[in-house]
Amino acid sequence: MLTSRAYYFLKPFTPWRLRLALRRWRANRRRRTFADVWPIDPKAGRTPPGWPGWPNGKRFALILTHDVEGSKGLSRIEQLKDLELKHGFRSCFNFVPEGEYQVPDAVRETLDQAGFEVGVHGLEHDGMLYNSKSKFASKAARINQYLRKWNASGFRSPLMQHRLGWQHALNVEYDSSTFDTDPFEPEPDGAGTIFPFWVPGPQGGGYVELPYTLIQDFNLFGVLCERDIDLWKRKVDWIAEHGGMVSLNTHPDYMCFEGREKRDEYAVARYVEFLRYVREKYEGVYWPALPREVARYYRESVPASSRNTRTKICMVGYTPYEQDNRVRRYAETLAKRGDQVDVIALSREPGLPSVEEINGVTLHRVQHRKNDERSKWTYARRLLQFLVRSSRELTRLHVRNRYDVIHIHNMPDFLVFGAWYPKLTGAKLILDIHDLVPELFANKFPSKLKTAYVGFLKTIEQLAAGFVDHVIVSNHLWHQTVVERSAPERKCSVLINHVDPEMFTRRVRTRTDDKFIILFPGSLQWHQGVDIAIEAFCHVKEKVSNAEFHIYCNAAGTLAGDLRQLAQKLGVGDSVKFMDGIPIDQMPQVIANADLGIVPKRADSFGNEAYSTKIMEFMSQGVPVVLSQTKVDDFYFKEGIVHFFRSGDNQSMADAMLDVVGSKELRVSLAEAGYEYVKRHGWDKKKKQYLDLIDALSMEIFTDVQAAPQPVDGQPGIQSDLGSISAIPADTHTRQAEGWPRNVLKTVATSQNPSPSGNNRANDDLRM
C-alpha cells in the first residue's frame, strides 16, 4: 500500500521513460526473487474444499476483462468488441466513473446488447481509493451510485489495490482486484489460488473474489519486454491441467490496432494469437464466461458452509507446532476452509527443515528449544531470542503476503510486539492466552506473586492486551482474571482446549498384551504433579503387577532425569517408561492403546486454574480419566464423567486409579460418559465461533455508508444490514455464554443491553 501511494504521488512529476525504467529494474529483480511462485505458484493449483467443478463438466473457465484507463482506450472499445465477437468471445469492460473520460450511455448499451459486461474500475484512476477509511467510505457511496446506474455486478480497483475487508461497503456480487501471483504489482501479495473464493461479510453476506491468473498485458510486453505470448500459453496449459480459471486482464489503451506501435503499445495481433490458442487447443473443454456468470455459478453451486476463503493468517508461538494441539487445531481448521495459513514456531528437534508444509499449513521453524531451563533468566533469554527471530521472519513474510490477521500464542505475552510491522500496515492482531504468564512464571520459578518481576509480567500482559485487537483466553476462570486486570471484556472471548474430532477420531485398539497401561502425555513442570503420579503409581504397582506408567514428554530434559531418579528410588523404575514427545496427530493411537489416562495437577499452584487439553483427548478415545479435583476441573466436570481424587494426595490418587483398575463397570461408564461429553463439546461444535472471529476482524463495518448492501444468496443486489454479523445467537446471555467476542457482538444492530458477564451461563453450558 505504501508503495502504491508513493508511486501515484510521484507519478505526475516523473518522466515516463524514467518511470518505465524504474518499473523494469524492479520487475527484473522481482522476477528472480519470486521465481518459486511466478509465473506459476504450485500451491495456487490446489482444488478448494467442496469445489463442484465447472458447468457441464468443463475442464476450466475462461474470463476476459479489459480495464479502460483513459480516453484512448475508450476510443478503441468498438474495435476490440468486434474483434472478440469475430473470434467467438465476449468480455467485461471496466470503466473509470470519474476519470479523464465520460462513458457514453450508448457505449454501455451497445456492449450490453452484444452480450458483454460492464464493471466499475475504481472511482478515479489515481491510486488513492484506500488512503483512509473515511475517504473510502465517502467514495464507496459514489461507487455504489455508478454500480446501480450501470447495472454493474462487479468491481476492480485501479492498480490492483485491494482491501477485501473494506469492500463489503460496495454493492457488488464480485470483485476482481486480486491475482493468484503477480509480484510486479505495487501491492504484490497474491491470493494464491486460481479458483474463485468467498469473502464473507456481515449478516451472512459477502461477495465472490475472482483473481486474475495471467500476467497483464502491459507488464508482459511493456515492463518485462516479452516479444511473444509464451508465458500466457504456459500458464493456460497449467491452469487447464488443474481445472481453475484462465482469467486475463488487458487494456485497450495499450493495444495497437493499426499503424506503427507507440511507446506504450503492443500489436493487437498478440491478443488475437492468445484467443486462437485457447480456442483451437481447448475447443469444447473450457467454459467461456463473463465474470458475473462465474460469480453467480459459484454462489449457486457452493453452499455457504462449504465456500473456500482466502483470508491470510500468520500464527506465532513459542512451541513446537507438531506437538501443540491448540495451535494446530486453529491453523488446520483455517487451512481446511481454504485460508492461507503460515505458522512461525519452534523446531521440536535439531535438523528439521526450516520450512515445511503440514496439512495445508506452512510451518516456519526459527529456533530449537531445549527444555532445561532452571533459571528464570535463562528462560527469559531464550524467549527474547525467539521474539527477535520470529519478528524478523514475520516482517519478511508480511511484506510478501500482507496478512489479514496475526494470531499470537503466549507464552510469552510480549511476542505480540513482534507483530509491530503488520499492525502498522493494517493487520489485526489476536493474543491467545494459553497460560497466565505471571502465575506460571512464579510457579515455574518459585517466588511470591507480588515480587517485582511478577508485577512486571502483569504490566507486560496489560500492554500486550492493549496492543492487540482481540484477546482469546483458554478458560473462563482466567477470562475473569484477564478482564479484571488487563483487557476490557468487550475485546475478550473464551475458547477452551476443545479436542478436534477430525484429528482425534476414535482409533481401534491395537495392543494385545496383558499389561495395564496408565498414560500421561505432557510437560513435566511442577504444577503438573507428575511426581505425585509416580508416588501414586508405586502404590498401584503393589496390587497390580502388570501395570505400567507411560509418560510422553521431553524425555531428555533435566526434569525427566529428576523424575527417573524418583521412580528408581521408589522401586518402580522398570515400570515407569519415559517416551519422547510425538506429533499430536500420532497421539490418538497412543491414547487408544492405554487403559487409563491421568491428570495429576496440583490444586495449590498454577495448575489449580489451568485447563488440561489431555482430558478431552483421553475421552475422545474412550479412555477413562482419573483427574485431580482442581478449581478449573470442578468448574467444567463432575464425578461420573471423570473420577476425581484429592489434589496433591498420592494415596487418594492411587485409590482412584485402583477403583478404575478393579471395576470394569466403572471403566465402561467413565469411557462412555467421557465420549458423550466430547461429542457435545468437541471442536466441531465450537470452531464456528473462531472462524466468525477471524472473519469479523478481517472486515470493516462502514455504518455511515448509505446504500452499501451485500448480496443475499439467490438474490443478487438485495440489501442486508451492515451493522450486524452472521450467526450470532439472538439471546444476549447465550451469546456471551458461548464466548462470543465483545467486539463482534458490538457490531450487532441492537436494542438489547449486553449482560456484564457470561461466566455463570458458561458453567451451566460446559460443566457436566
C-alpha positions in Angstrom: 0.0 0.0 0.0 2.8 2.4 0.8 4.5 1.5 -2.5 1.3 2.4 -4.5 0.9 5.7 -2.6 4.4 6.7 -3.3 4.0 5.7 -7.0 0.9 7.8 -7.5 2.3 10.7 -5.6 5.5 10.9 -7.7 3.9 9.8 -11.0 3.0 13.4 -12.2 6.5 14.6 -11.5 8.4 11.7 -13.0 9.1 11.5 -16.8 7.5 8.5 -18.5 10.8 6.9 -19.6 12.2 7.1 -16.1 9.0 5.6 -14.6 9.2 2.7 -17.1 12.9 2.2 -16.5 12.3 2.0 -12.7 9.5 -0.4 -13.2 11.7 -2.6 -15.4 14.5 -2.6 -12.9 12.1 -3.5 -10.1 10.5 -6.2 -12.2 13.7 -7.9 -13.2 14.7 -8.1 -9.5 11.4 -9.4 -8.5 11.4 -12.0 -11.3 14.4 -13.5 -9.7 13.2 -13.2 -6.2 9.8 -14.7 -6.8 10.9 -17.4 -9.3 9.4 -20.0 -6.9 5.9 -18.6 -7.3 5.9 -16.8 -10.6 4.6 -17.3 -13.3 3.2 -20.4 -11.6 2.6 -20.8 -7.9 2.3 -24.6 -7.4 0.1 -24.1 -4.3 -2.4 -22.0 -6.2 -3.5 -25.0 -8.2 -4.9 -26.9 -5.3 -8.6 -27.7 -5.7 -10.5 -25.9 -3.0 -12.5 -27.9 -0.4 -16.1 -28.6 -1.7 -15.3 -27.4 -5.2 -18.1 -28.8 -7.5 -16.2 -28.3 -10.8 -17.3 -26.2 -13.8 -20.7 -26.4 -15.5 -21.3 -29.3 -17.9 -18.0 -31.0 -16.9 -15.8 -28.3 -18.5 -12.1 -28.5 -17.5 -11.6 -24.8 -16.9 -13.2 -21.4 -17.2 -12.0 -18.6 -19.4 -12.7 -15.0 -18.3 -11.6 -12.0 -20.4 -11.7 -8.5 -18.9 -10.5 -5.0 -20.1 -9.7 -2.0 -17.9 -10.3 1.2 -19.8 -7.9 3.7 -18.2 -8.1 6.7 -20.5 -9.8 8.3 -23.5 -7.5 6.4 -25.9 -8.8 3.1 -24.5 -12.4 4.4 -24.7 -12.0 5.2 -28.4 -10.9 1.6 -29.1 -13.8 -0.3 -27.5 -15.8 -0.8 -30.6 -12.8 -2.3 -32.4 -12.0 -4.6 -29.5 -15.6 -5.7 -29.2 -15.9 -6.5 -32.9 -12.5 -8.4 -32.8 -13.7 -10.6 -29.9 -17.1 -11.3 -31.5 -15.3 -12.3 -34.7 -13.4 -15.0 -32.8 -16.3 -16.1 -30.7 -15.6 -14.4 -27.4 -17.2 -11.9 -25.1 -15.7 -10.0 -22.2 -16.2 -7.5 -19.5 -15.1 -3.8 -19.9 -14.3 -2.0 -16.6 -14.8 1.8 -16.8 -13.5 4.6 -14.5 -16.5 6.6 -13.5 -14.8 9.9 -12.7 -11.6 9.6 -14.7 -10.3 11.6 -17.7 -13.3 10.5 -19.8 -17.0 10.2 -19.6 -18.6 6.9 -20.5 -21.4 7.5 -23.1 -24.6 5.7 -22.4 -24.6 4.5 -25.9 -21.3 2.6 -25.4 -22.6 0.7 -22.4 -25.9 -0.1 -24.2 -24.0 -1.4 -27.2 -21.9 -3.7 -25.1 -24.9 -4.9 -23.2 -26.8 -5.7 -26.3 -23.9 -7.6 -27.7 -23.7 -9.8 -24.6 -20.8 -8.1 -23.0 -20.5 -7.0 -19.4 -19.7 -3.6 -17.8 -17.9 -3.2 -14.5 -16.7 -0.3 -12.3 -13.0 0.4 -12.2 -12.5 2.4 -9.0 -13.8 5.9 -8.9 -10.8 8.0 -10.1 -7.8 6.3 -11.5 -5.5 7.9 -9.0 -4.4 5.1 -6.7 -5.9 6.8 -3.7 -9.0 4.8 -3.1 -7.8 3.2 0.1 -5.8 6.0 1.6 -8.1 6.3 4.6 -11.3 4.6 5.8 -13.2 7.9 6.0 -12.3 8.8 2.4 -13.1 5.3 1.2 -16.5 5.4 2.9 -17.3 8.6 1.0 -16.1 7.2 -2.3 -17.9 3.9 -1.7 -21.2 5.7 -1.6 -20.5 7.3 -5.0 -19.2 4.0 -6.5 -22.5 2.4 -5.4 -24.3 5.0 -7.4 -22.4 4.1 -10.6 -22.9 0.4 -9.9 -26.7 1.0 -9.8 -26.7 3.4 -12.8 -24.7 1.0 -14.9 -26.4 -2.1 -13.6 -22.9 -3.5 -12.9 -22.3 -6.6 -10.8 -18.5 -6.3 -10.4 -15.7 -4.0 -9.2 -12.0 -3.8 -9.8 -9.6 -1.3 -8.1 -7.1 0.7 -10.1 -3.5 -0.6 -9.8 -5.0 -3.8 -8.4 -5.1 -2.3 -5.0 -7.2 -4.5 -2.7 -8.7 -4.2 0.8 -11.2 -7.0 0.6 -12.4 -6.4 4.1 -13.4 -2.9 3.2 -15.3 -3.7 0.1 -18.3 -5.0 1.9 -19.3 -1.4 1.7 -19.8 -1.8 -2.1 -23.0 -3.3 -3.6 -21.2 -5.9 -5.7 -21.6 -9.6 -6.5 -17.9 -10.0 -7.1 -14.6 -8.2 -7.0 -11.6 -8.9 -9.3 -8.8 -6.8 -7.8 -6.6 -9.6 -6.8 -4.4 -12.2 -8.6 -3.1 -15.6 -7.9 0.5 -14.4 -8.2 1.9 -11.2 -9.7 5.0 -9.8 -7.9 5.1 -6.9 -10.4 2.2 -5.0 -9.0 2.8 -2.3 -6.4 0.8 -4.5 -3.9 2.3 -7.8 -4.8 0.5 -10.0 -2.3 -1.3 -12.7 -4.2 -4.4 -14.6 -3.3 -2.6 -17.9 -4.0 -5.4 -19.6 -5.9 -6.6 -20.0 -9.5 -10.2 -20.6 -8.3 -13.0 -18.2 -7.2 -13.2 -17.7 -3.5 -15.6 -16.3 -1.0 -15.1 -13.1 1.1 -17.5 -13.4 4.0 -19.4 -10.3 5.1 -21.8 -9.1 7.7 -25.0 -11.0 8.4 -24.2 -13.9 6.2 -23.4 -11.6 3.2 -20.3 -11.4 1.2 -19.1 -11.4 -2.4 -17.1 -13.7 -4.7 -13.5 -12.8 -5.5 -12.3 -13.6 -9.0 -8.5 -13.3 -9.1 -6.9 -12.8 -12.5 -4.4 -15.6 -13.3 -2.4 -14.4 -16.3 0.0 -11.6 -16.2 -1.5 -8.3 -17.5 -0.6 -7.2 -21.0 1.4 -4.1 -20.1 3.5 -5.9 -17.5 4.2 -8.7 -20.0 5.1 -6.6 -23.1 6.0 -3.2 -21.7 7.7 -4.0 -18.4 9.2 -7.5 -18.9 9.7 -6.8 -22.6 8.5 -10.2 -23.7 8.2 -10.4 -27.5 5.7 -13.3 -27.6 2.9 -14.9 -25.6 4.7 -18.0 -24.5 4.2 -17.1 -20.8 0.4 -16.8 -21.4 0.4 -20.2 -23.2 2.4 -21.9 -20.5 0.1 -20.6 -17.8 -3.0 -21.5 -19.7 -1.8 -25.1 -20.1 -1.1 -25.3 -16.3 -4.4 -23.9 -15.3 -6.2 -26.2 -17.7 -4.4 -29.1 -16.1 -5.5 -28.0 -12.6 -9.1 -27.0 -13.5 -9.0 -23.4 -12.5 -9.8 -20.0 -14.1 -7.9 -18.7 -17.0 -8.5 -15.0 -16.3 -6.8 -12.4 -18.4 -7.0 -8.6 -18.0 -5.9 -6.4 -20.9 -6.1 -2.7 -21.7 -7.4 -1.3 -25.0 -5.2 1.8 -24.1 -2.1 -0.3 -24.9 -3.4 -2.2 -27.9 -2.3 -1.1 -31.4 -4.9 -1.9 -33.9 -3.3 -0.3 -36.9 -0.2 1.6 -37.9 3.0 1.8 -36.0 3.1 0.9 -32.3 3.6 3.8 -30.0 5.9 3.8 -27.0 3.4 2.1 -24.6 1.6 -0.1 -27.1 1.8 -3.6 -28.4 0.3 -5.2 -31.6 -3.2 -6.4 -31.0 -2.2 -9.5 -33.0 -0.7 -10.9 -29.8 -4.1 -10.8 -28.2 -5.6 -12.4 -31.2 -3.0 -15.1 -31.1 -4.0 -15.8 -27.5 -7.6 -16.1 -28.4 -6.8 -18.5 -31.2 -4.6 -20.6 -29.0 -7.3 -21.2 -26.4 -10.0 -21.8 -28.9 -8.0 -24.2 -31.1 -6.2 -26.2 -28.4 -9.1 -26.4 -25.9 -12.2 -26.3 -28.1 -15.1 -27.8 -26.3 -13.4 -28.3 -23.0 -13.5 -24.8 -21.5 -16.3 -22.5 -20.3 -16.1 -19.0 -21.9 -17.8 -17.0 -19.2 -18.4 -13.4 -18.1 -17.2 -12.6 -14.6 -20.7 -12.2 -13.3 -21.6 -15.7 -14.6 -18.7 -17.2 -12.8 -19.6 -15.4 -9.6 -23.3 -16.5 -9.8 -22.3 -20.0 -10.6 -20.1 -20.1 -7.5 -22.9 -18.8 -5.2 -25.4 -21.2 -6.6 -23.2 -24.2 -6.7 -21.2 -24.0 -3.4 -23.2 -23.9 -0.2 -22.4 -21.1 2.2 -21.0 -23.5 4.7 -18.6 -25.0 2.2 -17.2 -21.9 0.5 -13.5 -21.6 0.4 -12.0 -18.4 1.7 -8.5 -17.0 1.2 -8.0 -15.0 4.4 -4.3 -14.7 5.2 -3.3 -15.6 8.7 0.0 -16.0 10.4 0.4 -17.6 13.8 3.3 -17.1 16.1 4.0 -19.4 19.0 7.0 -20.4 21.2 6.0 -24.0 20.8 6.8 -27.0 18.6 3.9 -26.8 16.2 3.6 -30.5 15.6 3.0 -31.1 19.3 0.8 -28.2 20.2 -2.9 -29.3 19.9 -4.3 -25.8 20.4 -2.2 -24.1 17.7 -2.6 -27.0 15.2 -6.4 -27.1 15.8 -6.7 -23.4 14.8 -4.3 -23.5 11.9 -5.6 -26.6 10.2 -9.2 -25.5 10.7 -8.4 -22.4 8.8 -6.5 -24.2 6.1 -9.3 -26.7 5.6 -11.7 -23.9 4.6 -9.1 -22.6 2.1 -7.3 -19.9 4.0 -3.6 -19.2 3.6 -2.0 -20.1 7.0 1.6 -19.7 8.0 3.0 -20.6 11.4 6.2 -19.3 13.0 7.2 -21.7 15.7 10.0 -23.7 17.4 11.6 -26.8 16.0 10.9 -29.9 18.1 14.4 -31.3 17.3 17.5 -30.2 15.5 17.9 -30.9 11.8 14.3 -30.4 10.7 13.7 -28.3 7.6 13.3 -24.6 8.3 10.1 -24.5 6.1 7.7 -27.4 5.9 4.1 -27.9 4.8 1.9 -29.9 7.2 -1.8 -30.5 6.2 -2.0 -27.3 4.2 -0.2 -25.1 6.8 3.2 -23.7 6.0 5.4 -24.1 9.1 8.5 -21.8 9.6 10.8 -23.1 12.2 13.1 -20.3 13.6 14.6 -21.8 16.7 15.1 -25.0 18.6 14.2 -25.2 22.3 15.9 -27.2 25.0 13.6 -27.8 27.9 16.3 -27.5 30.5 15.7 -24.0 32.0 16.5 -23.9 35.7 16.8 -20.2 35.9 14.2 -17.6 35.0 16.9 -15.6 33.3 17.9 -18.5 31.0 14.2 -18.9 30.2 13.8 -15.1 29.5 16.9 -15.0 27.3 15.6 -17.8 25.1 12.2 -16.1 24.9 13.8 -12.8 23.8 15.8 -14.6 21.2 12.6 -16.1 19.8 11.0 -12.7 19.9 13.7 -11.2 17.7 13.8 -14.2 15.2 10.0 -14.5 15.0 9.6 -10.8 14.5 12.1 -10.7 11.7 10.5 -13.7 10.0 7.0 -12.3 10.4 8.0 -9.0 8.9 9.6 -10.7 5.9 6.6 -12.9 5.3 4.2 -10.0 5.8 6.0 -7.9 3.1 5.3 -10.8 0.7 1.8 -11.8 1.8 0.2 -8.9 3.7 -1.7 -10.9 6.3 -5.2 -10.0 7.4 -4.8 -11.4 10.9 -1.8 -12.2 13.1 -2.7 -14.8 15.8 0.0 -14.8 18.5 0.0 -17.5 21.1 1.5 -16.9 24.5 3.8 -17.7 26.3 5.2 -15.1 26.5 2.7 -12.3 26.1 5.3 -9.9 24.7 5.5 -11.9 21.5 2.7 -9.6 20.2 5.1 -6.8 19.9 7.0 -8.7 17.3 4.0 -8.0 15.0 4.6 -4.3 15.0 5.0 -4.0 11.3 1.9 -6.0 10.3 -0.1 -3.9 12.8 1.4 -0.7 11.3 0.2 -1.8 7.9 -3.4 -2.7 8.9 -3.3 -6.3 10.0 -5.5 -7.2 13.0 -3.8 -8.9 16.0 -5.0 -11.6 18.3 -3.4 -12.5 21.6 -4.2 -16.1 22.6 -3.6 -16.6 26.3 -2.9 -20.3 26.7 -1.4 -19.7 30.2 -1.4 -16.7 32.6 2.3 -15.8 32.4 2.7 -14.1 35.8 1.2 -17.0 37.7 3.0 -19.7 35.6 6.4 -17.9 35.9 6.0 -17.6 39.6 5.1 -21.3 39.8 7.9 -22.4 37.5 10.5 -20.3 39.4 9.1 -20.2 43.0 8.6 -16.8 44.4 5.8 -14.8 46.0 3.4 -13.4 43.4 4.0 -9.8 44.5 7.7 -9.8 43.7 9.0 -7.2 41.3 9.4 -9.4 38.3 5.9 -10.9 38.5 4.5 -7.4 38.8 6.5 -6.6 35.7 5.0 -9.6 33.9 1.5 -8.4 34.8 2.4 -5.0 33.3 3.6 -6.8 30.1 0.2 -8.6 30.0 -1.7 -5.4 30.2 0.5 -3.7 27.5 0.1 -6.8 25.2 -3.6 -6.9 25.7 -3.8 -3.2 24.8 -1.7 -3.7 21.7 -3.9 -6.3 20.1 -7.4 -6.1 18.6 -8.7 -9.2 20.4 -7.8 -11.5 23.3 -8.7 -15.1 23.5 -8.4 -16.8 26.9 -8.3 -20.5 27.3 -10.8 -20.9 30.2 -13.5 -19.0 31.9 -11.6 -18.6 35.2 -8.7 -16.9 33.6 -11.0 -14.8 31.4 -12.3 -13.3 34.6 -8.7 -12.6 35.8 -7.7 -11.1 32.5 -10.8 -8.8 32.4 -10.1 -7.6 35.9 -6.5 -6.7 35.3 -5.6 -6.4 31.6 -8.3 -6.1 29.0 -11.9 -4.8 28.7 -14.5 -7.5 28.5 -15.6 -6.3 25.1 -12.4 -7.4 23.4 -12.1 -10.8 25.1 -13.6 -14.2 24.4 -13.1 -17.7 25.7 -12.1 -20.8 23.7 -11.1 -23.7 25.9 -8.9 -26.6 24.6 -11.7 -28.4 22.8 -10.4 -31.6 21.2 -10.5 -31.7 17.4 -12.6 -34.7 16.4 -11.0 -34.8 12.9 -7.6 -35.3 14.4 -8.8 -37.3 17.4 -11.2 -39.7 15.6 -11.9 -42.8 17.5 -9.0 -45.2 17.0 -9.1 -49.0 17.2 -7.0 -50.5 20.0 -4.1 -52.4 18.5 -2.3 -53.5 21.7 -2.8 -57.2 22.6 -0.6 -57.7 25.6 -1.9 -58.2 29.2 -0.4 -55.0 30.6 -2.5 -52.3 32.2 -1.2 -49.0 30.7 -1.6 -45.8 32.7 -0.8 -42.7 30.5 0.3 -39.2 31.0 1.3 -37.1 27.9 2.5 -33.5 28.5 5.1 -31.3 30.2 6.8 -32.2 33.4 6.6 -28.9 35.1 6.0 -29.0 38.9 2.3 -27.9 38.7 1.6 -30.9 36.5 2.1 -33.1 39.5 3.9 -36.0 37.7 5.9 -36.7 40.8 2.6 -37.2 42.7 1.5 -39.6 39.9 4.8 -41.6 40.2 4.3 -41.9 44.0 0.7 -43.0 43.5 1.7 -45.5 40.8 4.1 -47.0 43.4 1.0 -48.0 45.5 -0.8 -49.2 42.4 2.1 -51.4 41.4 2.0 -53.2 44.7 -1.5 -54.5 43.8 -1.4 -54.6 40.0 1.7 -56.3 39.0 1.1 -55.9 35.2 0.7 -52.1 35.5 3.0 -49.7 33.6 3.1 -45.9 33.7 3.9 -44.3 30.3 5.0 -40.7 30.3 5.2 -38.9 26.9 7.4 -35.8 27.3 10.8 -34.3 26.6 12.5 -37.5 27.8 16.0 -36.0 27.6 15.3 -33.0 29.8 16.6 -32.4 33.3 13.1 -32.6 34.8 12.7 -36.1 33.3 16.0 -37.1 34.9 14.8 -36.0 38.3 11.6 -38.0 37.9 13.5 -41.0 36.7 15.5 -40.9 39.9 12.3 -40.7 41.9 10.9 -43.7 40.2 14.1 -45.7 40.8 14.1 -44.6 44.4 10.6 -45.9 44.9 11.4 -49.2 43.2 9.3 -48.7 40.1 12.0 -47.6 37.7 11.4 -50.5 35.3 7.6 -49.9 35.1 7.7 -46.1 34.6 8.5 -45.5 30.9 9.7 -42.1 29.7 8.8 -41.8 26.0 9.9 -38.9 23.7 7.2 -36.5 22.8 5.5 -37.2 19.5 3.5 -35.1 17.0 -0.1 -34.6 18.1 -1.5 -36.5 15.2 0.2 -39.6 16.4 -1.1 -39.2 20.0 -4.7 -40.6 19.4 -3.4 -44.1 18.6 -1.1 -43.9 21.7 -4.1 -43.0 23.9 -6.4 -45.6 22.3 -3.9 -48.2 23.4 -3.9 -47.0 27.0 -6.2 -48.3 29.8 -6.3 -45.2 32.0 -5.5 -41.5 31.5 -4.4 -39.4 34.4 -4.2 -35.7 35.0 -2.4 -35.2 38.4 -2.2 -31.4 38.6 -1.6 -29.6 41.9 -4.5 -27.5 43.2 -2.2 -25.4 45.3 -0.4 -23.9 42.3 -0.8 -22.7 38.8 -2.4 -26.0 37.9 -5.5 -25.1 40.0 -6.9 -22.9 37.2 -5.1 -24.4 34.2 -7.4 -26.4 32.0 -5.8 -29.5 30.5 -6.5 -30.5 26.9 -5.4 -34.0 27.8 -8.8 -34.7 29.5 -10.8 -34.4 26.3 -8.1 -36.2 24.3 -8.4 -39.2 26.6 -12.2 -39.0 26.4 -12.2 -38.9 22.6 -10.6 -42.4 22.5 -12.9 -43.9 25.1 -10.2 -44.0 27.8 -11.4 -43.3 31.4 -9.8 -40.4 33.2 -8.6 -40.0 36.8 -8.4 -36.3 37.5 -7.1 -34.1 40.3 -10.0 -32.1 41.8 -8.8 -28.6 41.0 -10.9 -25.4 40.8 -11.0 -25.3 37.0 -11.8 -29.0 36.6 -14.5 -28.8 39.2 -15.9 -25.9 37.1 -16.1 -28.0 33.9 -16.7 -31.6 35.0 -18.5 -33.7 37.6 -17.9 -37.1 39.1 -19.1 -39.8 36.8 -17.6 -38.2 33.7 -14.2 -38.3 35.3 -13.1 -40.0 38.5 -11.8 -37.3 40.9 -9.1 -37.6 43.7 -7.9 -35.1 46.2 -5.2 -33.0 44.6 -1.7 -33.4 45.9 -2.6 -36.6 47.8 -0.7 -39.6 46.2 -2.7 -42.1 48.3 -6.0 -40.6 47.2 -4.8 -40.8 43.6 -3.7 -44.4 44.0 -7.1 -45.3 45.4 -8.8 -43.6 42.5 -6.7 -45.5 40.0 -7.3 -48.8 41.8 -11.0 -48.0 41.7 -10.8 -47.9 37.9 -8.5 -50.9 37.6 -10.7 -53.1 39.8 -14.1 -52.2 38.3 -14.9 -53.0 34.7 -18.3 -51.4 35.1 -16.6 -48.1 36.3 -14.2 -48.2 33.4 -17.0 -48.6 30.9 -19.3 -45.9 32.4 -16.4 -43.4 32.6 -15.4 -44.1 29.0 -19.0 -43.8 27.7 -19.8 -40.6 29.7 -16.5 -39.0 28.6 -17.0 -39.9 24.9 -20.5 -38.3 25.0 -19.0 -35.2 26.7 -16.6 -34.8 23.8 -19.4 -35.3 21.2 -21.2 -32.4 22.8 -18.3 -30.1 23.4 -15.7 -31.0 20.7 -14.1 -28.5 18.4 -16.6 -29.3 15.6 -19.3 -27.7 17.7 -17.2 -24.7 18.7 -15.0 -23.9 15.7 -17.6 -21.6 14.0 -17.0 -19.2 16.9 -13.3 -18.9 16.0 -14.0 -18.7 12.2 -16.5 -15.9 12.8 -14.0 -14.0 14.9 -11.4 -14.2 12.1 -14.0 -13.1 9.6 -15.1 -10.2 11.8 -11.6 -9.0 12.3 -10.9 -9.2 8.6 -13.8 -7.0 7.6 -14.6 -3.3 8.3 -18.1 -2.1 9.0 -19.0 1.2 7.4 -22.2 2.1 9.2 -22.1 5.6 7.7 -22.2 4.4 4.1 -25.7 4.5 2.7 -26.9 2.1 0.0 -24.0 -0.3 0.6 -25.8 -3.6 0.5 -24.4 -7.1 0.4 -25.9 -9.7 -1.9 -28.1 -12.3 -0.3 -27.8 -15.8 -1.7 -30.1 -16.3 -4.7 -30.9 -12.6 -4.8 -28.0 -10.5 -6.1 -28.2 -6.9 -5.0 -30.6 -7.4 -2.2 -29.6 -5.1 0.7 -28.6 -6.5 4.1 -27.8 -4.8 7.3 -24.1 -3.8 7.5 -24.5 -3.2 11.2 -24.8 -6.9 12.1 -22.8 -10.1 11.9 -23.9 -13.5 10.9 -24.9 -16.4 13.0 -24.9 -14.6 16.4 -27.5 -16.0 18.7 -30.4 -13.8 19.3 -30.2 -14.1 23.1 -27.5 -11.9 24.7 -26.8 -14.2 27.6 -26.5 -17.2 25.2 -24.1 -15.2 23.0 -21.9 -14.4 26.0 -22.1 -17.9 27.4 -20.8 -19.3 24.1 -17.8 -16.9 24.4 -18.7 -14.5 21.6 -16.1 -11.8 21.4 -17.4 -8.5 22.6 -16.1 -6.5 19.6 -18.1 -8.8 17.4 -21.2 -8.5 19.5 -20.8 -4.8 19.4 -21.5 -4.8 15.6 -25.0 -6.2 16.1 -27.6 -3.6 15.4 -29.3 -4.0 18.8 -31.8 -2.7 21.1 -30.6 -5.2 23.7 -28.1 -4.4 26.5 -25.4 -7.0 26.9 -25.1 -8.8 30.1 -22.0 -7.8 32.1 -20.8 -11.4 32.4 -21.5 -14.7 30.8 -19.5 -16.9 33.2 -22.4 -18.4 35.1 -24.1 -19.5 32.0 -20.8 -20.8 30.6 -20.5 -23.0 33.6 -24.1 -24.4 33.0 -23.2 -24.9 29.4 -19.9 -26.8 29.8 -19.9 -28.4 33.2 -21.3 -31.9 33.0 
